Amino acid sequence: MSDMSPDDFEPTMSAEEALMWRIGDDPWLDPSGSLLALLDRPVDLDLLRRKVAAGIPSMPRLVERVVDTARPIEALRWEIDPDFDLTNHVVEVAVPAPGDRRALLDLTTEIHMTPFPTGRPPWRIVLVTGLADGTGALIARLHHSVADGIGGLRMAEIFLTLDADTTPPPDTDLDAILCEWRAAATDHDLPDAAAAIWSALAGHVGLAKSTAAELALIGADPARAQRTAGQALDTVRTVIDQLTGDPYLDSTSELWTRRSGGRYFVTAQMPLSTAGAAAKARGGTINDLYVTALADAAIAYHAERGTEPRSVAMSFVRSTRTGSGAGGNAFVPIKVRAPGAGMTPDERFTALSNAMAPSDASEGEPSLGVVSGLAALIPTPVLTRLGRDQGARIDIVTSNIRGAPVPIFVGDAHVLGTFPIGPVAGAACNATVMSSEDSLDIGIMIDPAAIDDPDRFGDIVQATLDAYTGDAG
């Protein structure tokens, strides 16, 4: 049957997974991620379903749903969906008339915003039909509790190939596999909440000893208690800053102040080789260039309306993933301020490049696990209110996902572009970039209450990227 089972994945939700699930109680903070893949031709639905079915034995999380236990903290866990049906998760949808790019982007937004059905594994793949130019598209959506962007991309490898392939895999008897997994399922003790939170803190502070051993060391060195307490307090203060915001890094925009649950999707694109050359000419990385371009576009958008913010409040994600496994969340969210008034784009590039470079200070930032461990103590309504408050302080959330540097296919359809969508999470917009072949594809999900002309903002982002073409020559 299968060489893996759900027991190979932790059945109890990690603190990170639980945090992502809990904040999803607020639609404004929905942490789901999506991907719009543009294809040179339509894909056969049956072929895609068979490919996904064949990959599920290596990705048991895809047949698991989230359930509660009777405990108030650390109470979420994964279990096999007793009614799992692949046809609920891999579906086909026709794009509305006139079937052009805007209609496709609007359909992508609708799918991205549609809540996952209660009691089912939180993911969906939609094949899009009826595009006016005869091409195809695929929209994949995954809840952040299952995986972050990098983990989600690795999960997508179950249906992505390096060569055009229309050969259906052998039939996969999912019912038999699920029966086998259910029969082999074992009960797992849920961790004590206090122990889990202490473990998260201890991991960050660097305490390699158990609590008893730590107390023994304190007895031998009375000053150790003060140092240890100081380290823990520093961690808590930093976590609180992450949960409640840092006024120094807050938005100074006079335009992007409103927030709503509305969303509007635009895209931008740039040759990867051009981006690399332009970044190298400035002494930085492609990510530095991408983040600076978004800051420049935000400032240009404001300038068209007769104002210039002193700074653009941004956040970026630094991956802490070390293994090659799929699933899970392994990243550190970091806030940064892009200088606004009185600074040239090149000066802004240098400032952001320096601010985003790994340093001893940034390496000391609490991991998502530490933040999640402490967040577990906060009631969900309070947590989501904090999330909204912090999100409202940010102008642009950014993420960077490294895709395949070679051609990739879904069946016999060549993937022409991969536009990711990250959580807006109460900010004015989220811009997520993915590289594919020689293309840098940017998906920008906008709150139209904050940015009231999202198409214009998308045009400015594209014009900003295009301006780098001459610099790379």
Order of alpha helices (4+ residues) and beta strands (2+ residues): alpha-beta-alpha-beta-beta-beta-alpha-beta-beta-alpha-alpha-alpha-alpha-alpha-beta-alpha-alpha-beta-beta-alpha-alpha-alpha-alpha-beta-beta-beta-beta-beta-alpha
